[in-house]
Amino acid sequence: MQRTQRPLLARLAGANPTSVFLLTLVVVLVAFFTPGVVGGLLTLALAAALIALLVTTWSVQAPQTRVLRLLMLTLLVTVGLAKLL
């Protein structure tokens, strides 16, 4: 592990991509289908986790990838805020 690399990122890099995808899919589906405030808060919590990941990986992403991720993140936050209302 490099000196500047964080232990959490090293663990995430070693995670099984299929497991991570399925876990994320379950969280998204639960957040989208849970009505009201709880679903909105779950959606916003997922968005906060993705913001943290986006900030961490910003420097190594291509500009096109950055734009796409920002658009998807904006959509996720919008859905979360709409569920809160």
Biopython code that builds the backbone (N, CA, C, O; Angstrom):
import numpy as np
from Bio.PDB.StructureBuilder import StructureBuilder

atoms = [
    (1, "MET", "N", (0.849, -1.174, 0.000)),
    (1, "MET", "CA", (0.000, 0.000, 0.000)),
    (1, "MET", "C", (0.893, 1.235, 0.000)),
    (1, "MET", "O", (1.884, 1.299, 0.728)),
    (2, "GLN", "N", (0.530, 2.210, -0.823)),
    (2, "GLN", "CA", (1.299, 3.437, -0.883)),
    (2, "GLN", "C", (1.069, 4.251, 0.382)),
    (2, "GLN", "O", (0.057, 4.099, 1.066)),
    (3, "ARG", "N", (2.016, 5.103, 0.671)),
    (3, "ARG", "CA", (1.948, 5.900, 1.886)),
    (3, "ARG", "C", (0.754, 6.852, 1.881)),
    (3, "ARG", "O", (0.185, 7.134, 2.935)),
    (4, "THR", "N", (0.372, 7.349, 0.707)),
    (4, "THR", "CA", (-0.732, 8.304, 0.621)),
    (4, "THR", "C", (-2.088, 7.620, 0.504)),
    (4, "THR", "O", (-3.119, 8.287, 0.581)),
    (5, "GLN", "N", (-2.106, 6.304, 0.320)),
    (5, "GLN", "CA", (-3.359, 5.585, 0.146)),
    (5, "GLN", "C", (-4.018, 5.335, 1.498)),
    (5, "GLN", "O", (-3.354, 4.949, 2.460)),
    (6, "ARG", "N", (-5.305, 5.554, 1.562)),
    (6, "ARG", "CA", (-6.055, 5.356, 2.799)),
    (6, "ARG", "C", (-6.431, 3.886, 2.937)),
    (6, "ARG", "O", (-6.687, 3.212, 1.938)),
    (7, "PRO", "N", (-6.467, 3.384, 4.181)),
    (7, "PRO", "CA", (-6.807, 1.970, 4.389)),
    (7, "PRO", "C", (-8.204, 1.623, 3.863)),
    (7, "PRO", "O", (-8.402, 0.531, 3.331)),
    (8, "LEU", "N", (-9.169, 2.527, 4.003)),
    (8, "LEU", "CA", (-10.518, 2.253, 3.516)),
    (8, "LEU", "C", (-10.521, 2.072, 2.001)),
    (8, "LEU", "O", (-11.185, 1.178, 1.478)),
    (9, "LEU", "N", (-9.781, 2.921, 1.306)),
    (9, "LEU", "CA", (-9.720, 2.800, -0.150)),
    (9, "LEU", "C", (-9.044, 1.508, -0.575)),
    (9, "LEU", "O", (-9.419, 0.911, -1.584)),
    (10, "ALA", "N", (-8.066, 1.082, 0.175)),
    (10, "ALA", "CA", (-7.399, -0.182, -0.140)),
    (10, "ALA", "C", (-8.367, -1.345, 0.039)),
    (10, "ALA", "O", (-8.352, -2.288, -0.751)),
    (11, "ARG", "N", (-9.203, -1.288, 1.063)),
    (11, "ARG", "CA", (-10.199, -2.337, 1.274)),
    (11, "ARG", "C", (-11.253, -2.312, 0.175)),
    (11, "ARG", "O", (-11.681, -3.361, -0.305)),
    (12, "LEU", "N", (-11.673, -1.103, -0.225)),
    (12, "LEU", "CA", (-12.660, -0.999, -1.295)),
    (12, "LEU", "C", (-12.111, -1.517, -2.618)),
    (12, "LEU", "O", (-12.835, -2.152, -3.385)),
    (13, "ALA", "N", (-10.847, -1.253, -2.886)),
    (13, "ALA", "CA", (-10.230, -1.710, -4.129)),
    (13, "ALA", "C", (-10.147, -3.233, -4.172)),
    (13, "ALA", "O", (-10.182, -3.827, -5.250)),
    (14, "GLY", "N", (-10.038, -3.854, -3.029)),
    (14, "GLY", "CA", (-9.937, -5.308, -2.975)),
    (14, "GLY", "C", (-11.276, -6.016, -2.883)),
    (14, "GLY", "O", (-11.322, -7.246, -2.875)),
    (15, "ALA", "N", (-12.378, -5.256, -2.815)),
    (15, "ALA", "CA", (-13.705, -5.861, -2.686)),
    (15, "ALA", "C", (-14.141, -6.497, -3.999)),
    (15, "ALA", "O", (-13.742, -6.074, -5.084)),
    (16, "ASN", "N", (-14.958, -7.511, -3.868)),
    (16, "ASN", "CA", (-15.506, -8.197, -5.036)),
    (16, "ASN", "C", (-16.499, -7.266, -5.737)),
    (16, "ASN", "O", (-17.491, -6.872, -5.123)),
    (17, "PRO", "N", (-16.265, -6.901, -7.003)),
    (17, "PRO", "CA", (-17.147, -5.960, -7.696)),
    (17, "PRO", "C", (-18.604, -6.423, -7.784)),
    (17, "PRO", "O", (-19.520, -5.603, -7.707)),
    (18, "THR", "N", (-18.819, -7.714, -7.943)),
    (18, "THR", "CA", (-20.188, -8.227, -8.019)),
    (18, "THR", "C", (-20.914, -8.038, -6.700)),
    (18, "THR", "O", (-22.082, -7.652, -6.686)),
    (19, "SER", "N", (-20.241, -8.304, -5.600)),
    (19, "SER", "CA", (-20.853, -8.122, -4.285)),
    (19, "SER", "C", (-21.165, -6.658, -4.019)),
    (19, "SER", "O", (-22.226, -6.329, -3.489)),
    (20, "VAL", "N", (-20.248, -5.791, -4.385)),
    (20, "VAL", "CA", (-20.465, -4.355, -4.190)),
    (20, "VAL", "C", (-21.656, -3.882, -5.021)),
    (20, "VAL", "O", (-22.489, -3.114, -4.539)),
    (21, "PHE", "N", (-21.735, -4.342, -6.271)),
    (21, "PHE", "CA", (-22.849, -3.967, -7.140)),
    (21, "PHE", "C", (-24.176, -4.446, -6.565)),
    (21, "PHE", "O", (-25.137, -3.679, -6.502)),
    (22, "LEU", "N", (-24.236, -5.708, -6.145)),
    (22, "LEU", "CA", (-25.487, -6.246, -5.613)),
    (22, "LEU", "C", (-25.902, -5.554, -4.313)),
    (22, "LEU", "O", (-27.087, -5.287, -4.111)),
    (23, "LEU", "N", (-24.959, -5.266, -3.446)),
    (23, "LEU", "CA", (-25.269, -4.554, -2.209)),
    (23, "LEU", "C", (-25.787, -3.151, -2.500)),
    (23, "LEU", "O", (-26.755, -2.698, -1.889)),
    (24, "THR", "N", (-25.143, -2.475, -3.429)),
    (24, "THR", "CA", (-25.594, -1.132, -3.810)),
    (24, "THR", "C", (-26.972, -1.181, -4.452)),
    (24, "THR", "O", (-27.810, -0.319, -4.187)),
    (25, "LEU", "N", (-27.211, -2.169, -5.284)),
    (25, "LEU", "CA", (-28.521, -2.320, -5.911)),
    (25, "LEU", "C", (-29.609, -2.535, -4.864)),
    (25, "LEU", "O", (-30.689, -1.953, -4.968)),
    (26, "VAL", "N", (-29.339, -3.353, -3.870)),
    (26, "VAL", "CA", (-30.315, -3.582, -2.794)),
    (26, "VAL", "C", (-30.592, -2.290, -2.049)),
    (26, "VAL", "O", (-31.750, -1.976, -1.777)),
    (27, "VAL", "N", (-29.554, -1.532, -1.711)),
    (27, "VAL", "CA", (-29.746, -0.270, -0.983)),
    (27, "VAL", "C", (-30.563, 0.715, -1.817)),
    (27, "VAL", "O", (-31.450, 1.386, -1.289)),
    (28, "VAL", "N", (-30.270, 0.806, -3.109)),
    (28, "VAL", "CA", (-31.006, 1.726, -3.984)),
    (28, "VAL", "C", (-32.467, 1.312, -4.086)),
    (28, "VAL", "O", (-33.357, 2.157, -3.988)),
    (29, "LEU", "N", (-32.724, 0.030, -4.282)),
    (29, "LEU", "CA", (-34.109, -0.427, -4.393)),
    (29, "LEU", "C", (-34.890, -0.219, -3.100)),
    (29, "LEU", "O", (-36.047, 0.200, -3.133)),
    (30, "VAL", "N", (-34.269, -0.506, -1.976)),
    (30, "VAL", "CA", (-34.936, -0.258, -0.696)),
    (30, "VAL", "C", (-35.215, 1.228, -0.530)),
    (30, "VAL", "O", (-36.302, 1.609, -0.095)),
    (31, "ALA", "N", (-34.250, 2.066, -0.868)),
    (31, "ALA", "CA", (-34.435, 3.514, -0.724)),
    (31, "ALA", "C", (-35.525, 4.030, -1.655)),
    (31, "ALA", "O", (-36.319, 4.883, -1.257)),
    (32, "PHE", "N", (-35.577, 3.531, -2.877)),
    (32, "PHE", "CA", (-36.577, 4.005, -3.836)),
    (32, "PHE", "C", (-37.984, 3.529, -3.500)),
    (32, "PHE", "O", (-38.951, 4.255, -3.726)),
    (33, "PHE", "N", (-38.110, 2.314, -2.963)),
    (33, "PHE", "CA", (-39.442, 1.766, -2.709)),
    (33, "PHE", "C", (-39.934, 1.976, -1.282)),
    (33, "PHE", "O", (-41.087, 1.666, -0.980)),
    (34, "THR", "N", (-39.095, 2.491, -0.408)),
    (34, "THR", "CA", (-39.548, 2.840, 0.935)),
    (34, "THR", "C", (-40.200, 4.212, 0.852)),
    (34, "THR", "O", (-39.581, 5.176, 0.402)),
    (35, "PRO", "N", (-41.449, 4.295, 1.288)),
    (35, "PRO", "CA", (-42.158, 5.570, 1.127)),
    (35, "PRO", "C", (-41.737, 6.618, 2.152)),
    (35, "PRO", "O", (-41.224, 6.302, 3.225)),
    (36, "GLY", "N", (-41.969, 7.865, 1.787)),
    (36, "GLY", "CA", (-41.843, 8.979, 2.720)),
    (36, "GLY", "C", (-40.435, 9.358, 3.103)),
    (36, "GLY", "O", (-39.484, 9.239, 2.330)),
    (37, "VAL", "N", (-40.349, 9.821, 4.338)),
    (37, "VAL", "CA", (-39.108, 10.395, 4.852)),
    (37, "VAL", "C", (-37.986, 9.358, 4.932)),
    (37, "VAL", "O", (-36.831, 9.672, 4.644)),
    (38, "VAL", "N", (-38.314, 8.146, 5.315)),
    (38, "VAL", "CA", (-37.276, 7.112, 5.455)),
    (38, "VAL", "C", (-36.616, 6.832, 4.109)),
    (38, "VAL", "O", (-35.392, 6.735, 4.021)),
    (39, "GLY", "N", (-37.422, 6.702, 3.069)),
    (39, "GLY", "CA", (-36.863, 6.474, 1.731)),
    (39, "GLY", "C", (-36.026, 7.649, 1.260)),
    (39, "GLY", "O", (-34.973, 7.464, 0.650)),
    (40, "GLY", "N", (-36.498, 8.869, 1.546)),
    (40, "GLY", "CA", (-35.739, 10.057, 1.174)),
    (40, "GLY", "C", (-34.409, 10.136, 1.895)),
    (40, "GLY", "O", (-33.386, 10.470, 1.297)),
    (41, "LEU", "N", (-34.425, 9.827, 3.187)),
    (41, "LEU", "CA", (-33.177, 9.855, 3.955)),
    (41, "LEU", "C", (-32.202, 8.778, 3.498)),
    (41, "LEU", "O", (-30.995, 9.016, 3.444)),
    (42, "LEU", "N", (-32.716, 7.597, 3.169)),
    (42, "LEU", "CA", (-31.839, 6.544, 2.644)),
    (42, "LEU", "C", (-31.221, 6.958, 1.308)),
    (42, "LEU", "O", (-30.043, 6.712, 1.053)),
    (43, "THR", "N", (-32.028, 7.586, 0.468)),
    (43, "THR", "CA", (-31.525, 8.043, -0.824)),
    (43, "THR", "C", (-30.462, 9.119, -0.645)),
    (43, "THR", "O", (-29.434, 9.098, -1.321)),
    (44, "LEU", "N", (-30.706, 10.053, 0.262)),
    (44, "LEU", "CA", (-29.720, 11.104, 0.511)),
    (44, "LEU", "C", (-28.457, 10.557, 1.184)),
    (44, "LEU", "O", (-27.361, 11.063, 0.944)),
    (45, "ALA", "N", (-28.604, 9.531, 2.020)),
    (45, "ALA", "CA", (-27.425, 8.901, 2.628)),
    (45, "ALA", "C", (-26.578, 8.212, 1.564)),
    (45, "ALA", "O", (-25.349, 8.269, 1.605)),
    (46, "LEU", "N", (-27.239, 7.565, 0.616)),
    (46, "LEU", "CA", (-26.517, 6.953, -0.495)),
    (46, "LEU", "C", (-25.813, 8.020, -1.327)),
    (46, "LEU", "O", (-24.674, 7.830, -1.755)),
    (47, "ALA", "N", (-26.492, 9.140, -1.552)),
    (47, "ALA", "CA", (-25.878, 10.243, -2.306)),
    (47, "ALA", "C", (-24.665, 10.793, -1.555)),
    (47, "ALA", "O", (-23.654, 11.120, -2.176)),
    (48, "ALA", "N", (-24.754, 10.899, -0.235)),
    (48, "ALA", "CA", (-23.617, 11.400, 0.551)),
    (48, "ALA", "C", (-22.421, 10.457, 0.435)),
    (48, "ALA", "O", (-21.281, 10.908, 0.321)),
    (49, "ALA", "N", (-22.676, 9.163, 0.463)),
    (49, "ALA", "CA", (-21.582, 8.195, 0.305)),
    (49, "ALA", "C", (-20.960, 8.311, -1.090)),
    (49, "ALA", "O", (-19.742, 8.213, -1.243)),
    (50, "LEU", "N", (-21.793, 8.516, -2.091)),
    (50, "LEU", "CA", (-21.267, 8.661, -3.449)),
    (50, "LEU", "C", (-20.511, 9.975, -3.622)),
    (50, "LEU", "O", (-19.544, 10.039, -4.381)),
    (51, "ILE", "N", (-20.943, 11.014, -2.930)),
    (51, "ILE", "CA", (-20.206, 12.284, -2.972)),
    (51, "ILE", "C", (-18.813, 12.095, -2.383)),
    (51, "ILE", "O", (-17.828, 12.581, -2.939)),
    (52, "ALA", "N", (-18.734, 11.394, -1.265)),
    (52, "ALA", "CA", (-17.429, 11.139, -0.648)),
    (52, "ALA", "C", (-16.526, 10.341, -1.589)),
    (52, "ALA", "O", (-15.333, 10.622, -1.704)),
    (53, "LEU", "N", (-17.100, 9.351, -2.256)),
    (53, "LEU", "CA", (-16.319, 8.557, -3.206)),
    (53, "LEU", "C", (-15.914, 9.395, -4.414)),
    (53, "LEU", "O", (-14.797, 9.260, -4.913)),
    (54, "LEU", "N", (-16.808, 10.258, -4.886)),
    (54, "LEU", "CA", (-16.508, 11.122, -6.023)),
    (54, "LEU", "C", (-15.386, 12.101, -5.692)),
    (54, "LEU", "O", (-14.497, 12.325, -6.513)),
    (55, "VAL", "N", (-15.422, 12.677, -4.510)),
    (55, "VAL", "CA", (-14.374, 13.620, -4.102)),
    (55, "VAL", "C", (-13.026, 12.905, -4.026)),
    (55, "VAL", "O", (-11.998, 13.453, -4.423)),
    (56, "THR", "N", (-13.045, 11.688, -3.518)),
    (56, "THR", "CA", (-11.803, 10.932, -3.364)),
    (56, "THR", "C", (-11.192, 10.556, -4.712)),
    (56, "THR", "O", (-9.971, 10.566, -4.864)),
    (57, "THR", "N", (-12.030, 10.226, -5.685)),
    (57, "THR", "CA", (-11.519, 9.742, -6.967)),
    (57, "THR", "C", (-11.526, 10.811, -8.062)),
    (57, "THR", "O", (-11.255, 10.502, -9.223)),
    (58, "TRP", "N", (-11.829, 12.048, -7.714)),
    (58, "TRP", "CA", (-11.979, 13.116, -8.703)),
    (58, "TRP", "C", (-10.738, 13.275, -9.585)),
    (58, "TRP", "O", (-10.861, 13.420, -10.801)),
    (59, "SER", "N", (-9.567, 13.249, -8.992)),
    (59, "SER", "CA", (-8.338, 13.553, -9.733)),
    (59, "SER", "C", (-7.979, 12.486, -10.772)),
    (59, "SER", "O", (-7.228, 12.773, -11.704)),
    (60, "VAL", "N", (-8.488, 11.284, -10.633)),
    (60, "VAL", "CA", (-8.122, 10.219, -11.571)),
    (60, "VAL", "C", (-9.210, 9.931, -12.601)),
    (60, "VAL", "O", (-9.073, 9.005, -13.400)),
    (61, "GLN", "N", (-10.283, 10.707, -12.591)),
    (61, "GLN", "CA", (-11.380, 10.497, -13.534)),
    (61, "GLN", "C", (-11.222, 11.377, -14.766)),
    (61, "GLN", "O", (-10.719, 12.498, -14.685)),
    (62, "ALA", "N", (-11.652, 10.860, -15.892)),
    (62, "ALA", "CA", (-11.658, 11.637, -17.133)),
    (62, "ALA", "C", (-12.771, 12.687, -17.053)),
    (62, "ALA", "O", (-13.764, 12.477, -16.357)),
    (63, "PRO", "N", (-12.617, 13.805, -17.751)),
    (63, "PRO", "CA", (-13.651, 14.850, -17.699)),
    (63, "PRO", "C", (-15.050, 14.360, -18.090)),
    (63, "PRO", "O", (-16.040, 14.795, -17.501)),
    (64, "GLN", "N", (-15.142, 13.470, -19.064)),
    (64, "GLN", "CA", (-16.448, 12.948, -19.453)),
    (64, "GLN", "C", (-17.076, 12.132, -18.324)),
    (64, "GLN", "O", (-18.284, 12.200, -18.098)),
    (65, "THR", "N", (-16.262, 11.374, -17.630)),
    (65, "THR", "CA", (-16.743, 10.576, -16.512)),
    (65, "THR", "C", (-17.202, 11.477, -15.377)),
    (65, "THR", "O", (-18.208, 11.196, -14.727)),
    (66, "ARG", "N", (-16.476, 12.549, -15.138)),
    (66, "ARG", "CA", (-16.860, 13.497, -14.090)),
    (66, "ARG", "C", (-18.232, 14.086, -14.363)),
    (66, "ARG", "O", (-19.067, 14.176, -13.463)),
    (67, "VAL", "N", (-18.464, 14.490, -15.611)),
    (67, "VAL", "CA", (-19.752, 15.091, -15.962)),
    (67, "VAL", "C", (-20.883, 14.085, -15.773)),
    (67, "VAL", "O", (-21.925, 14.420, -15.209)),
    (68, "LEU", "N", (-20.683, 12.863, -16.240)),
    (68, "LEU", "CA", (-21.707, 11.835, -16.107)),
    (68, "LEU", "C", (-21.996, 11.535, -14.640)),
    (68, "LEU", "O", (-23.158, 11.407, -14.253)),
    (69, "ARG", "N", (-20.965, 11.424, -13.833)),
    (69, "ARG", "CA", (-21.169, 11.149, -12.410)),
    (69, "ARG", "C", (-21.870, 12.306, -11.702)),
    (69, "ARG", "O", (-22.709, 12.083, -10.829)),
    (70, "LEU", "N", (-21.531, 13.533, -12.074)),
    (70, "LEU", "CA", (-22.219, 14.679, -11.472)),
    (70, "LEU", "C", (-23.691, 14.716, -11.863)),
    (70, "LEU", "O", (-24.545, 15.044, -11.040)),
    (71, "LEU", "N", (-23.991, 14.380, -13.116)),
    (71, "LEU", "CA", (-25.394, 14.329, -13.544)),
    (71, "LEU", "C", (-26.175, 13.255, -12.789)),
    (71, "LEU", "O", (-27.291, 13.506, -12.334)),
    (72, "MET", "N", (-25.606, 12.081, -12.655)),
    (72, "MET", "CA", (-26.281, 11.001, -11.939)),
    (72, "MET", "C", (-26.444, 11.334, -10.458)),
    (72, "MET", "O", (-27.467, 11.016, -9.852)),
    (73, "LEU", "N", (-25.449, 11.965, -9.891)),
    (73, "LEU", "CA", (-25.523, 12.362, -8.487)),
    (73, "LEU", "C", (-26.597, 13.439, -8.286)),
    (73, "LEU", "O", (-27.325, 13.419, -7.293)),
    (74, "THR", "N", (-26.687, 14.365, -9.222)),
    (74, "THR", "CA", (-27.729, 15.391, -9.152)),
    (74, "THR", "C", (-29.111, 14.755, -9.228)),
    (74, "THR", "O", (-30.021, 15.151, -8.500)),
    (75, "LEU", "N", (-29.267, 13.779, -10.100)),
    (75, "LEU", "CA", (-30.541, 13.072, -10.207)),
    (75, "LEU", "C", (-30.874, 12.336, -8.914)),
    (75, "LEU", "O", (-32.023, 12.358, -8.473)),
    (76, "LEU", "N", (-29.898, 11.692, -8.307)),
    (76, "LEU", "CA", (-30.114, 10.963, -7.058)),
    (76, "LEU", "C", (-30.509, 11.909, -5.926)),
    (76, "LEU", "O", (-31.420, 11.605, -5.157)),
    (77, "VAL", "N", (-29.837, 13.045, -5.819)),
    (77, "VAL", "CA", (-30.176, 14.022, -4.783)),
    (77, "VAL", "C", (-31.575, 14.586, -5.025)),
    (77, "VAL", "O", (-32.337, 14.790, -4.080)),
    (78, "THR", "N", (-31.907, 14.834, -6.287)),
    (78, "THR", "CA", (-33.241, 15.338, -6.620)),
    (78, "THR", "C", (-34.324, 14.352, -6.216)),
    (78, "THR", "O", (-35.347, 14.750, -5.659)),
    (79, "VAL", "N", (-34.112, 13.068, -6.492)),
    (79, "VAL", "CA", (-35.078, 12.046, -6.101)),
    (79, "VAL", "C", (-35.200, 11.986, -4.581)),
    (79, "VAL", "O", (-36.305, 11.878, -4.049)),
    (80, "GLY", "N", (-34.067, 12.055, -3.884)),
    (80, "GLY", "CA", (-34.099, 12.030, -2.422)),
    (80, "GLY", "C", (-34.855, 13.201, -1.831)),
    (80, "GLY", "O", (-35.635, 13.034, -0.893)),
    (81, "LEU", "N", (-34.628, 14.383, -2.375)),
    (81, "LEU", "CA", (-35.336, 15.571, -1.878)),
    (81, "LEU", "C", (-36.818, 15.506, -2.232)),
    (81, "LEU", "O", (-37.658, 15.939, -1.443)),
    (82, "ALA", "N", (-37.147, 14.979, -3.391)),
    (82, "ALA", "CA", (-38.552, 14.850, -3.770)),
    (82, "ALA", "C", (-39.287, 13.877, -2.850)),
    (82, "ALA", "O", (-40.453, 14.093, -2.519)),
    (83, "LYS", "N", (-38.612, 12.815, -2.442)),
    (83, "LYS", "CA", (-39.236, 11.849, -1.526)),
    (83, "LYS", "C", (-39.454, 12.452, -0.147)),
    (83, "LYS", "O", (-40.377, 12.052, 0.563)),
    (84, "LEU", "N", (-38.624, 13.402, 0.237)),
    (84, "LEU", "CA", (-38.786, 14.054, 1.539)),
    (84, "LEU", "C", (-40.006, 14.963, 1.564)),
    (84, "LEU", "O", (-40.605, 15.174, 2.619)),
    (85, "LEU", "N", (-40.371, 15.495, 0.415)),
    (85, "LEU", "CA", (-41.507, 16.423, 0.349)),
    (85, "LEU", "C", (-42.784, 15.717, 0.213)),
    (85, "LEU", "O", (-43.837, 16.353, 0.144)),
]
sb = StructureBuilder()
sb.init_structure("model")
sb.init_model(0)
sb.init_chain("A")
sb.init_seg("    ")
for serial, (resi, resn, name, xyz) in enumerate(atoms, 1):
    if name == "N":
        sb.init_residue(resn, " ", resi, " ")
    sb.init_atom(name, np.array(xyz, "f"), 0.0, 1.0, " ", f" {name:<3s}", serial, name[0])
structure = sb.get_structure()
